[in-house]
Amino acid sequence: MKRNFLIPIILILIMVFTLTGCGHGEQIDPSQPVTLNIWHNYGGQLKETMDNMVDEFNETVGAEKGIIISVTSISGSATLHEKLNMAAHGDPGAPALPDITTAYPKTALILADKGLLVDLNSQFSDQELSAYVPEFLEEGRIEGDSLYVFPTAKSTEVLFVNTTIFNRFARDTGAKIEDLTTFEGIARTASLYYDWTDQQTPDVAHDGKMFYMSDSLFNFTLIGCKQIGSELITNGKINFTSPQYKRVWDCYYEPAASGKFAVFDGYATDLAKTGDIVCSTGSTAGVSFFSPTVTYADNTSEPAELAILPYPVFEGGQKIAMQRGAGMCVIKSTPEKEYAAAVFLKWFTSPENNLRFVSSTGYLPVTEEAFGEIMSKEIQSVADENIKKLLKTGRIMQQEYEFCIPPLFDGVDELQTEYEFQFREVTSYSRTLYSNSLAGSEENNAYDNADFAAFSDFVNRLSKI
């Protein structure tokens, strides 16, 4: 009797198991493939790389499993964010959401709040997830433990140095590229560079050149504070009162007000191509925007050799750098499509495939294995010397640095934009005062005139937000 009683129970369990845990993949008939629409923000050279990867997937794993990936929209990050935001809110004229999309966490948060995203924990086992860089996964967990943004390619910030100019400067002054490992060292070197360039035109006083620029003053401050043991943001507000904050502020403001650091509403690559700066910190993804030549104001030009070094650290601080880059989100649809999307993500982020993607883009791979021997072999085959340097530096940073996840809360974008705008406004005004004072004052007195009340002015401006 017991045996007869158990048979129907066993049959029921078999049916449940078939329809749940392993059933999603078996529900796709390769003769009737599932098509997934994907939106991404990889333009320019990245578009060709992405197109090739999609074609390869469709012809191999996709053909075997009955999955077709169709790229239906390619937009810049801002445009893509706007389209996804419109679709999430059902705005008139908004396009239908795709099955997969690249998105930054701030965009994914909007989609998640509307209940539109798949928690990808349901499609990846713990063992599979353990293969990925933990910080990269953590950034995608925007609501508790739910994994809504899957890491596909990440970036960090590094130091770019025009060694063609730097080496010429170093031969005359004794400056060393090792001096650029700290921000204080960069500031000291910037002062030396200003004097060196000023001396080249003895008939024109105080026309020394700028040396360094940060592509993001907000990131510079955020990471700088974290490196020396403080948080820039507390409860959605900037913590101006910490001594660490003032130290980071002074490190950039003082050289900027006296013409040694750049304060520019644009990217450092624009100033680098004209020789107006020698080095900068910015995203690894920006490497392709560096010009191979420098064209000076007198229309002369020369080749620009580029060194790519790990992100600088404040003296006595920890090796911490910004973690950047979008991931991919899967929109809720059917079990078949959600399973198919996970198959594509697993293929795209497998170490060999992911490295092939990032080795031509300036991004970093997302698995621990990809940063190992596979990367060493891939580096040797990379034709672009700057990408090769970038991957070597990326590997060093993955081993030695902690990656910092940007803050995520309502209004953080507006706060960052206003922070950088007001910093440029205050510092530019100080520089004008400094330049005007130099005519009749010693340099130190001129700086004191420029510095008067600048910090309190900046704090008052930001405190109103």
N, C-alpha and C positions, 0 to 999 in steps of 0.2 A: 504493500500500500504506500509506504514512504517513497519507494522508487517511482511509482506511477504519479505520486503527487509532485515530485521534484521536476519531472520532465517538462510540464507546461511552464514552470517557473524559469527553467533554463532557457527554453525557447523565447520567453518574453525578454529575458536579459540580453540574449543575443540580438534580438530585434532592436532593443533600446540602444545597445552599443553601436550597432550598424547605422542607426539613424542620427547618432550624435557625434561622439568623439572623433571617429575616423571617416565619417560619412561625407563631409563637405567636398573632399577631393574626388570621391567616387561619383558624386552627383554630376560632375562635368563630363559630358560625352565629347571626346575630341572631334567627332564628326559634326557636332553642333557646338562649336566653340563659344565661349563667353567673351564679349568684347568690353574692355574697360577703357573709359575715357580718362585722360590724364591732362592736368594743367601744370605747367612748370614755369620757372622764372630764369631758366638757363638760356640766355641769348648769346649772340655773337659766336665766338669760337666754341662756347659751351653747347650751343644748339647742335652743332655738327656732331660733337661727341655724344650728346644725349640721343640724337637721332640714330646714330650707329648702334648704341647700346640697345635701344628699343627694337631696332630691326633684328639684331642678333638674338634677343630674347624670343621674339615672335617666330623666328626660324628654327629655334632649338627647343628649349624647355616649353615655350608657349605652344608650339606645334604638337609636342608630345602630350601635353596635359589639356589642350583645348582652351588656351587663353590667348587673346589678342589684345595688345596694348595699342591704343590709338591716341596720339597726341593731338588734342583739339584746341589748345590755347597756349600761346607762349607770350608772356607779358613780363615787364619789369616788376620788381617786388611791390612797389607802391600801387601800380595798376592792378596787380593780382590781388593784393589785399582789399582794394576797393571793390573788385568784382565779387570776391568771396563774401565780403561784408554785405553787399547788396543782395546776393543770393540767399544768405543766411536770414536776412530780415524780410525776404519776399518783396523787395521793392519793385515797383512797376518797371518793366523792361529788363529786369535782371535775368541773366542766363541761368539755365538749369545747372545745378552743381555737378561736377565731374565725379568719377568714382575714386580717383586719387588726385591729390594736389600737393605741390610744395607749399609750405606755409611756415611762418615764424610763430613762436608760441603766442604772441599777442593776437595773431589772427586766429590761431587754433582755439584760443580761449573763447572767442565769440561763437565759433561753430560748436564748441563743446557745451556752452551755456544753452544753446538751442537744442541740445540732444542729437546733433547731427553726425558725431564722430564715433568710429569704432574704437573700443578699447583694445589695443593690439596685444595686450596680455593674453587675450583669448585665442590668439593665432600663433603665439610663440611660446615654447616651453621655457621653463627656468634655465635649462641647460643651454638652449639656443641664445637666450638673452645674456647669459654669462660670458658670451664671446665678445660682447661689445664694450667699448670704453664706458665705465660706469657714469662719468659726468655727462657724457653725451646722451645716455638714456635718461638721466635724471632731469635734464632740461625739458624733455618731452612729457614728463609727468606733471601736467599743469593743474590737475585737480586730484590731490591725494596720490594714490598709487596708480591711477588710470594712465595708461600710456597712449597718448593721443598723437604725439608728434614723433615719428620714428626717424632716428638719425640715418641719413644717407650720405652726407658729405658735410664736414664741419670746417670752420676756419678759426684761426686765432690771430693775434697781432704780433708782429715781429718788427725788427729794426732794419730798415733799408738804408744802405750807405753808398753814395757815389764815390767809389775808391779812386777814380781817376782824379777827382779834385782833392779828396782827402789825402792821398799819398803825396801829392805835390805840396800840400800844406804841411804834412807831417815831416817831410824832408827838411823844410826850413825851420820848423819850430820844435821838433822832437815829440809832437803829439803821437799817441799810440791808439790804435783801434780798440785795444783792451780798455782804454779809458771810457769807452762808450757802453760798458756793461751796466753802469749805474746812471740814474738820471742826474745825480749831482756831478758825475764825471762828464756827462753831456753838457751840463751848464758851464762847467769850468772850461771845457774844450771850446764851447761857443764863444766865450769871452776871448780866448786866445785867438780864435779864428777871426773875430771881429777886428781885433787889433792888427792881425796879420794883413787882412784885406784893406784896412784903413791905411796902413803904411805903404801900400802899393801905389797910392795916389797922394803923395806928400803935399801937393798943392791944393788939395781939397780936404778940409777937416771933417772928421766925424762921418765918413761915408763907408764905414765898415759894413760887411754883409751879414745877413742872417745865416744861421747854421742848421737849425733843427725846427721841425714842425710835427705836432701830433695831429693825425687826421680826425681824432675825436677828443676834444678837451674834456668831455663828460667821462669817457672811458679812461682817459689819463688820470682823472681825479678819483674815479671809482676804484680802479685797480691800485693806484698809488696808496690810497687810504688802507685798502685791504692788505697790501704788502707789509705795511708797518703797524698792523694790528687794530684797525678801526673800520667801522662801516660808514660809508658815505650817506646811505639812506636809512632813516629810522622812521617807521610808521608812515611811509610815503613822503617824508620831508627830509631835506638835506640837513645833516648835522654839522652846522658851521662852528660849533663851540669846541670841538675836540682839537687838541694840539696837533694831532696827526693831520687834520684837514688843513690847518694854517701852514704846516710844513709843505704839504703838496702844492697848495696855492702859491706860496712864495717861490717854489722851485720853477714854476712856469711863468708866473707873473713878472718877477724881477727881470729875467732875461728878455721877456717879450716887451716890457715897457722901455727897455734900453736898446732895443733893436737887434737883439741877438737870437731870439726865437721868433718864429713867424706866427702872426695872428691873421688868418686868412679865411674868408668865407668860400671855401672850395677845397679841393683835394690837394694833398702834398705833391702828387705827381705833376700837377700843373706848374708848381714852382720848381720842381726838380728838373723838368725838361728845359728850363731857361737858366739853370745854374743859380737860382736865387736862394736855394737851400742845398745842404750837402747830405743831410740824413733826415729820416722821418720814421714815425711808428704808424702802422696801419695794418689793415686786414691782409692776410696771406692771399685772399682772393683778388687783391688789387695788383698782384705782381705783373700781370700782363699789360697794365696801363703805363708802366715805366718805359720811357723812350730810350732806344739804344744810343741816342746822341743827345748832346746838350747844345742848344743854340742860344748864344749870348745876345745881349742887347745890341752889340755892334755888328750882329749878323754873322759872326764867326761861329764855328761849331767844332766839336770834337766827340769821339766815342765816349760813352758813359758805361764804365764797368761797374757792376752792382754787387755789393756784398749783402748777404741776408743773414742777420744774426738774431739770436734769441731775444725776446722782449726784455728791455732793461729793468733793473730792480732798484728800488731806493736803498741806499746804504743801510745795512743792518736788517733789511727786510727779507721776507720770504719770496721764493720764486713763484709768483702767481701771475697769470695772464688771462685775458678775456677769452671766453668761449663764444664763438659766433657761428652764424650759418643757419639756414632753414633745414627742416626735415620734410618728411612726407606724411600726410594725413590720409586716412581712408574714410570715405563718407559711408554712412550706414545705408545699406540697400538690401541685398539678399544674401543668404548664407553662401551661395555659390560665388557671387562676386567678391564678397569679403575674403573668402578663402583664396580666390584667384589673386587678389591684390597682395595678400601675404606671400604667396608664391613668388610674385614679382619682386617684392621687397627683399625676400631672402636671397634671391638670385642676384639682385643689383648690389647688395651689400656683402656678398661673399667676398673674402679677402682678395682673390685674384681679380674679380670683376670690378670691385670698388676701387682698387688701386689703378686699374686701367682708366677708370673715369677721372679720378683726382689727379693722375699724373700728367694730365694735359690741361688742368683747370686752375691750379693754385689752391685747391681745397685739400683737406686732410682726410684720410680714411677713417672708418668708424669702428673697426674691430681691433682688438689687441693683437691678433695674429698678423693683421696687415701692417702693423708698425714694426714687425720683427724682420725675419730673414727675407720674407717675400718683398718687403719694401727695399731692402738692400739690393736685391736682384733687379727690381723694377727701376731703381735709381740709375743703375748702370746703362739701361736701355733708353733712358729719356734723352731726347735730342736737344731740347731747350735747356740751356745752361742755367737760366734763372730758376726754372722749375726744379731742376736737379738740386740746386742750392737750397731751395725752399723745402723740398722733401727731407733733406738732410737735417736742416734746422728744426723742422716739424718733428722729426723722430727724437731729436735731443730734448725738445720741450715736452713731448709726451712722456718721456722717461723721468724728467727732472722737475717739471712744473705742475702746479695745481691749476686746473682750469676753473675760472669763475663764471658762474651762470648769471647773465644780466638780470636785474630785478624786473619783476612782472607784476604790475598793478595798474589800475585805472589811472590814466593821466601821466604815465611814465614817459611816453613819447613827447608830450607837451613839455614836461619838466626838462627833459634832455635838450630839446630845441631851445627853450628859453634860457637854460643854463649857458649853452654855448653862445647864444646871441648876446646875452648880457656880459659874458666874459670878454667877448670881442669888443663890445662897445666901451666898457670901462678901460680895457687895456689899450685900445686904440687912442682913446682920449689921453691916457697917461703918456703914451708915446709922443703924442703931439706936444704936450707940455714939456716933456723931457727934451725933445728936439729944439723947441723954442728957447729953453733955458740954457742949452749948451753954449749959445752965442756969448753969454756974459757970465757963465758960472763954471766952476770945476765940475767934473763928471758926477762926483758924489753928491754935490749940492743940487745939481740938475735932477738927479734921481730922487732926492728927498722931496723936491718940489712936485715931481710927477706922482710920487707915491702917497702924498698927503691925502688921507681919507678915501683912497681907492678901495681898500678892502671893505670898509664899513658901507661905502656906497654900493658895492656889489651885493653885499649881504642884504641891505635894505631893499634893493631891487628884487632879489629872489624871494625874500620873505613875504612879498605881497602875493605870490602865486598860491 
